[in-house]
Amino acid sequence: MAGLSARGLEIKRLNDVISDRISSARNYFGSGAATTSNDVLGRLLRVASASEADLWELAEAVYNSFTPALATGVSLDRIVAYAGLTRFEAEPSTATLLATGDYNTVIGNESYVDSSVTSNRFITTKSVQLNENLVSGLTVQIISAVDNSDYTVYLGTSSFTYTSGVGESMADIANGLSTLINSSSSEFHTSVINDVQVEITFSDVFVRRDATLTANMSFQKVQKLINSECTEVGPVSQPAGTLDTVASPIIGWDSVSNPQEAALGRYRETDEELRIRFANSKELNARGTVDAIYSALLEVVGVEEVQVYENETNGVDTLGLPAKSFSAVVLGGSTQQIAETIWQVKPAGIEAFGNTTVLINDSQGLPHNISFSRPETVNVYIDITISAFENQSIVSGVDELIIDALETYFLENYRVGDDVIYSRLYTPINSASSGYQIDSLTIGTSASPTGTTNIVIAYNEIAQLLRGNVNITIN
């Protein structure tokens, strides 16, 4: 019977409505009442039936709007809000820029940077002054030579002091200070330019430090990180080192680059994507658990994949994780946002381990190193020999078709930590075209591979197949 019951909502379709109305008419007028579509009464019954059927469908839509698997649009937004979720709106790709310029130059908000490689344009999202606070590199100038004086450069918790001798020139002091820094720490690299300037670059520009100089020196150039976003909304790809052109006329801003590839933006989240995220975010409001870290990282814009591993033992485990630590392997997303998210949900006193480290300051201003892993790319090489079936010919361009099929197969099937299964590669190769057979197939992680077994991929690696790494021989 139609209506709401313990089994859910059962509605009447148009034919059901018409049938019920005909039955009611015959009960009232008698079983001989003319109710066909050619009779006046029958037509009258059918005219009103369509509106009633529409009301039943409306009731069904309202009923389904309370079910995540069936709700759409605003109704789905309201349901996932109970889990603390909101739909991702369209977002631009974001890139961290490394700007170099004269000391105290101000690079304003909404300043433009272009790429000579992709023609994309990015815009800064905040104003930054190239001063001595939180620098990622700098150039120091010796402004006077004083005998038996200390020339000290402070970089965060590190300090480097060169003591001048009698009669040394500014150039001598610059060379002495540069040599001292190079020999004292692997975190910094220096070179002398214009005889009296010491250029100091950081091994990791994302580890920012406050800089201080003693007397007889001055800041000449400063490098700082600036956040930026693409002027075009959506997943715009921007490789590392390709945002290379200062497009805003700011005096003192010399150059720019992006040390890492841009974190991909996104289009507005679809209903299906939101449902999947809702299903994966049951631990969103939790803290200190693997599921909590996993769910929180999935919320970071641009993150495509997350894997979280933990070592509960008192020694290094089989993955290489230190004792009592965890490691989040994250594909995509902003490095800074990922580190800040891990800091918010990680257990107190437990090490966050990985190949990428970001300095985070807590609410008390105390610094903490937060680490996670970016998947390391393992390039796969494939050599294939094919030949035509008897009495058949191989179509022109079959090698490109095979490469296309393999490239698509890798993109769709291999995620972080997935081993490359040798036998499965026959499927995309055979599906590319027809009229040929595979005479030999070898794979490996270097050119001219000879392997016929699986390629083992570590937990923090991802297999990648480049077109140039596939060699096809046609006999």
N, C-alpha and C positions, 0 to 999 in steps of 0.2 A: 504494500500500500504506500502511495506517495506521501511524503512528509518527513519530519525529523524523528528519528528513533535511535535506539541504542546502537544500531548499525551505521548511523550516519544519516545523511540527507539523500532521499530518493525523490527525484522530480518527475513531473509529467512532461512528456514531449508533446508536440503538436497533435500527433495522431491519438495519443492518450486523452488529451483534452477534448478533441472532437468526439471520440468514442463515448466518453463520460457524458457529454452534453446530449448526444443522441439517446443514450439510455435514459437520462432524466426526462427528455421530451416524450419518449414513448411511455414512461411510467405515468406521465401527466395526461397526455392526449390519447393514450392507448397504443397497443402494439402495432396497429396499422398506420400510425402516423407516417406521412411521407417526409423522409429526412435525407434523401439522396442529394447530391450536389446540384441536381437539376430542379429540385423542389424549392419553393419559397422558404419553407421552414428550415430545410437543410442548409440553404445558403445563409440564412440569418444566423444559424448556429455556428457556421464556419467563420463568419465575419468577426465575431467576438472571440473566437478560439485563439487566434494568433496573438492577441494582446495578452491573454491569460498565459499562454506558453512563454511569452517574453518575460512575464513576471516570475514564472518558475525558474527560468534561466538566470534572472537577476538574483533570486534567492540563492541559487547555487553559487554564483560568483561571490556573493557576500559570505557564504559559508566557507568557500575555498580560500577567501582572503585571510583566514586565520590559520592556514596551514602553510608552513614555509615552502613545502615542495610544490604548492600550487599558486600561492600568492604572487602577484606581480606588482611592479611599480611602487607607488606610495604604500600600499598595503604590506608589501614585503619589507620596505624600509621600517615600518612601524614594528613589525615582528622582530627583526634582527636587533632593533634598539634595546630589547630586553636583555640581549647578550652583550650590550655595550658597543655594538657595531653601528657604523654609519656607512652608507654607500660611498665608495671612492668616486669623487668627481674627476673630470678630465684634468690631467696634470701635465705640465711640460717636463721635458727631460732637464735634469739639473747637472751642473758641472762645478767642481771646485777649481777656481782659477788661481794660478800663481803669478801675481803681479809684481813687477820690478819697476822702481822709479826713484826719483830724488827723495831724500829724507824730508819728511813732513808733508809730502804731496798728499792731497785729499782726492781720492777716487770716489766720486759721488754715487749715490743710489741711482739705478737706472742708467748706468753707463754701458755702452755697447762694446762687444767683442765679436769679431767675425772669424770665420775659418776660410783659409785660402784653399782648403782641400774639399770641403763639402758645401761651402757657401752658406752654411747655417749661421744664424746670428743668435748670440746669447746676451742677456742683460743682467747686470749685477743687481742683487736684491737687498743690499745695504751699503751704507757709506763706510769707507775704510780710510784711515789716515796712516800713511807709511811712516810710523814712528817706531820707537824702540820696544813697544809692547807686543809680545806674542809674534815674533818674527819667524820666518822660515828661511832666512838667509840675509846677509848684509854685506856692505862694503865699508871698511873703516879706513879713514885717511889719517896719516901722521901729519900733524900741523906744525910741530916744532921738535927739534932735536935737543934734548937736555941730557948732559952727562950724568951717569950713575942714577938714572931715574927709572921707576917702574912704569911700564906700559901694560895695563891689565885690561883684558876683555872678559866680561862675565856673560855667559850664555846659560841661562837657567841656573842649574846647580853646578855647572862647570865654570872654571875660571882659568885663564891663561895669562901668565905674567912674564914679560920679557924685560930684563934689566939692561939698560943701555950702558955701553962702555964710554971711555973717554974719547971724544973726537968723532963719534959715529954720526953719520949723516942721517937724514930722514929716510933715505932709501935703504941704508944699512939696517935701521930699526924695523922698517917694513919687512925686509927679508928675514930678519931674525924672528920677528913675531910670527910670520907665516910658517917658517920652518918649525917653530916650537909647537904651534897648533897642530900641524900635520903629523908630527912625531908623537904627540901626547894623546890623541884620541882618534878613533876610527869613525866617530860620529860626524866629524867636520872635515872639510877639504878646503884648502886655501890656495890662492895664487896671487902674485903681486902684479898689479896693473898700474901703468903710468908712474912707475918707480916708487911712489909713496902711498899707494892704496893697497889694502889687503882685502881681497874678495873672499868671503867665507860662505861656502855652501853647505847645506845640511844633507847628510846621507838619507834622512827621511824628512821630507819637507812637512809632513803632517804632524811631526812632533815639534810644536811651536814653543819658543822660549822667549823670555824677556831678556833684553840685551842692555848692558851697562858698560860704559867706558870710563877710564880714569883720565886725568889731565893729559894734555898734549895730543889728544886724538879727537876725532869728530866722526859722526855718521855721514857717509856720502850717499850710499844707495841702500835701499831696504827692499826685501822681498816679503810679501804677505799673501796669505790665502784669502780669497774672496768667494763667497757663494754666488752662483749665477743660475739662471734658467733660460731655456730656449724661448724665443719669441713665438714659436709655433707649438701649439698644444699637441700632445700625443707622444708616442715612443720614437723620438728622433734620435738616431744613432750618431754619436760623436766620438771617434777614436781618441785615445790619449795623444797629446802633443799636437793636436790639429786646430785648436783654438789659438791662433797665433797672430791675430791682427787687432791692434787697438783702433776701434772705430769711432770713439768719442774724442774730440779734440781737447785733451786735458794736458796742460803744460806740466812736465815733470814725470808723466807716466811713460816709461820707456818701452816696456815689452810685456807680453802676457803669454801664458801657456796653460794647458790643463794637464797636470801630472797623471791623472787617471781618466779612463774613458767616462763619458757622461752616464749617470744613472738614468735609465730609460724612463720616460714619462708614461702616461697611459691615457686611453680614452675612457669615457665614463663607464663605470663598472656595469656590466649587464646583469640582468636578473639571475641568470644561470651562474655567473661568476660569484655573485653575492651569496647565493645558496651554498656553493661549495665552500666559500670562506666561513660562512656561518657554521657549517658542519665541522670545519677544522679548528674552530675558535672556542671550543667548550671551556678551555682553561684561560680565557683572555683576562679575567679579573684575578687570577691566582698569582702567587709570587713564589719564587724559589724552587720551582719544579721544572723538569725538562719540558713538560707540556706547556707550562706557562711561558717559558722562553721561546718555544716554538711558535705559540699562538701570537705572542707580542711581536715577534719579528715578521710574521706574515702581514702584520698591519702596516709595516713600513712601506711607503709608496715606492714602487719600482722593484721590490723584492719578488723574484720569480720562483725561488726554491729555497727551502730551509731544511737542514738536517742538524740535529743536536745530539751529541754524544757525551757521555759522562764516564768518569773513572772513579768508582767508589772505593778502590783499593788503596793501600798505603805505599804502593810502588808504581812505576811506569807500566802502563798496560800494553797490550799487543798493538794498539793503534799509535803508541808513542805519546799518549796523554800523560802528563805528570800526575802524581798522586793527588787524590781529592780535587779533581779539576773537571771542567767540562769544556767542550769546544763546539761552537756553533759554526756550521759551514753555510755561508749565505751567498746566493747567486743574485746579483742585481741590487739596487737600492743604494742610498747615500751612505758612505762609510761613516760619516759623523753621526747620522741618525741611527744607524745600526748599533754603534757603540753606546750611544746614549740610551737606547732602548734596553740593551743588555744590562747596563748599570742599574736601570730602574727595577728590573725583575730578578737579577741574579741573587743567589743566596749569599749572605754575609760571610766573608772569610774564605770563600771558595774561589779558586783561580779560574779566570776566563782565559782559555788558552787558544792560540792560533797564530797564523802567519801575518796578521794585520793588527797593529796596535795603535790605539788612539788615547790621548790623554784627556781624562774627564775630571772636572772639578765638582766635588759634592757640594751640598748646601752650606757647608762650613768653609768652603773655599779650599779644601784639601785635595791634592791631585791623586788620581788613580789611573793606572794603566789598564785599559780594557782591551782584550784581544779576542779576535775571532778569525776564522779562516775564509779567505777568498779561494774558490776552487782553482787549482793550478791546472792549466791546459796541457793535456797529453795529445800531441799530434800523432795521428794514425796514418800510416802509409800502406797503400794497397797496390799490388801488382796483379794484373789479370791478363790471361791469354785466352782468346776465344777463336773459334773457327766456325765456318758455315756448316749447316747440316747438308747431307748429301742431296744434290739436286735443288738446293736452295741458295739464295744469295743474301748477303748481309746488307741491310739498308744503309744508305749513306748517313754519316753522322752518328752511328750507333754508339761510338765511344762517348760522345757528349751526352747521349740519352742515359747511358749507364752511370756516368758521373752525376748527372742530375738526380737519378734515382737513389744513388748512395748518399748524396748530400742531404736529400730530403729525409731519408731513413735515419741518418744520424741525428738530425735536428729534432725529429719527432720521437725518437726512441731512447736516446742516451741522455741520462740525467747524471747528476753528481754521484760518483761512486759506482756507476754501472760498468761492469766488465764488458769488453767488446767480445761477443760470442762469435767465433769463427764461422760456425756452420750456418748461422742466421744470415750471413752476408750474401749467400747464394740467392735468397729470396728477392731482394731489390735488384740484383744484377740480372736475374732471369726475367723480372717483370718489366724491364726497361723496353724491350722490343722482342722480336721473334726471329727465328731462322738461324740461330747460332747456339753453340754449346760452349760450356766453360771447360777449357782444357787444363788450366791451372789457376790457383788463387793462393796468394801468399800475403800475409799481413805482418806488420811490425810497427815499431815506434821510431824507425829511422829509414832513410832512403834505401831502395833496393831490398825490401824485406824478404825473408825466406821462411817465416813462421807459418805454421798451419794449425796453431793452437790458439786458445783464447788469450786476449791481452788483459792482464789484471790491472784494474784501476783502483787506486787507493781511495779511502773514504773522503779525502779532501781534494780529489782530482776529478776532471771531467774530460771525456774523450772528445776530440775534435777532428773532423775530416775537412781538409782544405782541398779545393779542386786540383791544385798543382801537385798534390801528394798521391794522386791516383794515376797509375800508368797502365795503359791498355794496349796490348799487342794483338793485332788481328792477323791470323795465319790464312 
